[in-house]
Amino acid sequence: MQGILRACMLCCKEEIMGDREMITDLLHTQKKATSDYNNYATESAHMEVQQVFLDLLKEEQHIGHDLFCQMSSRGWYPTEEAPQDKRCDLKAQFRGCECGCTTC
Protein backbone atom coordinates (compact mmCIF):
# COMPACT_ATOMS: atom_id res chain seq x y z
CA MET A 1 0.00 0.00 0.00
CA GLN A 2 2.72 2.47 0.96
CA GLY A 3 4.50 1.66 -2.32
CA ILE A 4 1.45 2.69 -4.33
CA LEU A 5 1.24 6.02 -2.51
CA ARG A 6 4.97 6.71 -2.91
CA ALA A 7 4.82 5.87 -6.63
CA CYS A 8 1.89 8.23 -7.13
CA MET A 9 3.64 11.02 -5.25
CA LEU A 10 6.91 10.54 -7.13
CA CYS A 11 5.16 10.81 -10.49
CA CYS A 12 4.16 14.39 -9.75
CA LYS A 13 6.84 17.10 -9.61
CA GLU A 14 4.53 19.15 -7.43
CA GLU A 15 1.74 17.92 -5.22
CA ILE A 16 -1.49 18.38 -7.13
CA MET A 17 -3.60 16.27 -4.79
CA GLY A 18 -3.26 15.71 -1.08
CA ASP A 19 -3.04 12.24 0.44
CA ARG A 20 -6.78 12.14 1.12
CA GLU A 21 -7.71 12.99 -2.47
CA MET A 22 -5.15 10.57 -3.85
CA ILE A 23 -6.31 7.63 -1.73
CA THR A 24 -9.96 8.47 -2.47
CA ASP A 25 -9.19 8.46 -6.20
CA LEU A 26 -7.33 5.16 -5.89
CA LEU A 27 -10.26 3.60 -4.00
CA HIS A 28 -12.72 4.74 -6.68
CA THR A 29 -10.43 3.23 -9.32
CA GLN A 30 -10.30 -0.06 -7.39
CA LYS A 31 -14.10 -0.13 -7.11
CA LYS A 32 -14.39 0.27 -10.89
CA ALA A 33 -11.76 -2.40 -11.52
CA THR A 34 -13.45 -4.92 -9.21
CA SER A 35 -16.81 -4.22 -10.83
CA ASP A 36 -15.34 -4.76 -14.29
CA TYR A 37 -13.47 -7.96 -13.34
CA ASN A 38 -16.61 -9.31 -11.70
CA ASN A 39 -18.57 -8.74 -14.91
CA TYR A 40 -15.82 -10.24 -17.06
CA ALA A 41 -15.63 -13.35 -14.86
CA THR A 42 -19.39 -13.77 -14.94
CA GLU A 43 -19.50 -13.50 -18.72
CA SER A 44 -16.44 -15.63 -19.55
CA ALA A 45 -17.17 -18.44 -21.98
CA HIS A 46 -14.01 -20.40 -21.07
CA MET A 47 -13.12 -21.64 -17.61
CA GLU A 48 -9.44 -20.70 -17.98
CA VAL A 49 -10.31 -17.12 -18.86
CA GLN A 50 -12.85 -16.97 -16.05
CA GLN A 51 -10.22 -18.14 -13.55
CA VAL A 52 -7.82 -15.39 -14.66
CA PHE A 53 -10.53 -12.78 -14.06
CA LEU A 54 -11.44 -14.32 -10.70
CA ASP A 55 -7.78 -14.18 -9.63
CA LEU A 56 -7.54 -10.56 -10.73
CA LEU A 57 -10.80 -9.77 -8.95
CA LYS A 58 -9.47 -11.22 -5.70
CA GLU A 59 -6.25 -9.20 -5.98
CA GLU A 60 -8.15 -6.00 -6.71
CA GLN A 61 -10.49 -6.60 -3.77
CA HIS A 62 -7.51 -6.95 -1.44
CA ILE A 63 -6.00 -3.72 -2.76
CA GLY A 64 -9.34 -1.95 -2.38
CA HIS A 65 -9.69 -3.19 1.18
CA ASP A 66 -6.18 -1.99 2.01
CA LEU A 67 -7.10 1.46 0.66
CA PHE A 68 -10.31 1.45 2.68
CA CYS A 69 -8.35 0.53 5.84
CA GLN A 70 -5.86 3.34 5.18
CA MET A 71 -8.69 5.84 4.80
CA SER A 72 -10.55 4.52 7.83
CA SER A 73 -7.47 4.60 10.06
CA ARG A 74 -6.95 8.25 9.16
CA GLY A 75 -10.59 9.17 9.81
CA TRP A 76 -11.27 9.80 6.12
CA TYR A 77 -13.84 7.00 5.74
CA PRO A 78 -15.90 6.99 8.92
CA THR A 79 -18.07 3.98 9.63
CA GLU A 80 -20.45 3.18 12.44
CA GLU A 81 -20.47 -0.14 14.21
CA ALA A 82 -23.77 -1.85 13.59
CA PRO A 83 -25.75 -2.90 16.67
CA GLN A 84 -25.64 -6.63 17.46
CA ASP A 85 -29.30 -7.17 16.54
CA LYS A 86 -28.76 -5.65 13.07
CA ARG A 87 -25.70 -7.86 12.50
CA CYS A 88 -27.70 -10.92 13.52
CA ASP A 89 -30.52 -9.92 11.17
CA LEU A 90 -28.08 -9.66 8.26
CA LYS A 91 -26.39 -12.96 9.10
CA ALA A 92 -29.73 -14.71 9.35
CA GLN A 93 -30.89 -13.18 6.09
CA PHE A 94 -27.84 -14.10 4.03
CA ARG A 95 -26.32 -17.22 5.56
CA GLY A 96 -27.88 -18.16 8.86
CA CYS A 97 -26.85 -16.70 12.19
CA GLU A 98 -24.58 -18.64 14.50
CA CYS A 99 -23.77 -15.86 16.96
CA GLY A 100 -25.82 -17.26 19.85
CA CYS A 101 -27.89 -14.14 20.41
CA THR A 102 -31.56 -14.35 21.29
CA THR A 103 -32.76 -12.09 18.46
CA CYS A 104 -31.95 -14.44 15.59
Contacts in CASP RR format, 6 or more apart in sequence:
PFRMAT RR
TARGET T0000
AUTHOR 0000-0000-0000
METHOD contacts of the structure
MODEL  1
MQGILRACMLCCKEEIMGDREMITDLLHTQKKATSDYNNYATESAHMEVQ
QVFLDLLKEEQHIGHDLFCQMSSRGWYPTEEAPQDKRCDLKAQFRGCECG
CTTC
1 63 0 8 1.000
1 66 0 8 1.000
1 67 0 8 1.000
1 70 0 8 1.000
4 26 0 8 1.000
4 63 0 8 1.000
5 19 0 8 1.000
5 22 0 8 1.000
5 23 0 8 1.000
8 22 0 8 1.000
8 26 0 8 1.000
9 15 0 8 1.000
9 22 0 8 1.000
17 25 0 8 1.000
19 74 0 8 1.000
20 71 0 8 1.000
20 74 0 8 1.000
20 76 0 8 1.000
23 67 0 8 1.000
23 70 0 8 1.000
23 71 0 8 1.000
23 76 0 8 1.000
24 71 0 8 1.000
24 76 0 8 1.000
26 67 0 8 1.000
27 64 0 8 1.000
27 67 0 8 1.000
27 68 0 8 1.000
27 71 0 8 1.000
30 60 0 8 1.000
30 63 0 8 1.000
30 64 0 8 1.000
30 67 0 8 1.000
31 64 0 8 1.000
33 60 0 8 1.000
34 57 0 8 1.000
34 60 0 8 1.000
34 61 0 8 1.000
34 64 0 8 1.000
37 53 0 8 1.000
37 54 0 8 1.000
37 56 0 8 1.000
37 57 0 8 1.000
37 60 0 8 1.000
38 57 0 8 1.000
40 53 0 8 1.000
41 50 0 8 1.000
41 53 0 8 1.000
41 54 0 8 1.000
41 57 0 8 1.000
44 50 0 8 1.000
44 53 0 8 1.000
68 77 0 8 1.000
71 77 0 8 1.000
72 78 0 8 1.000
72 79 0 8 1.000
82 90 0 8 1.000
84 99 0 8 1.000
84 101 0 8 1.000
84 103 0 8 1.000
85 101 0 8 1.000
85 103 0 8 1.000
87 99 0 8 1.000
88 97 0 8 1.000
88 99 0 8 1.000
88 101 0 8 1.000
88 103 0 8 1.000
88 104 0 8 1.000
89 103 0 8 1.000
89 104 0 8 1.000
91 97 0 8 1.000
91 98 0 8 1.000
91 99 0 8 1.000
91 104 0 8 1.000
92 104 0 8 1.000
96 104 0 8 1.000
97 104 0 8 1.000
END
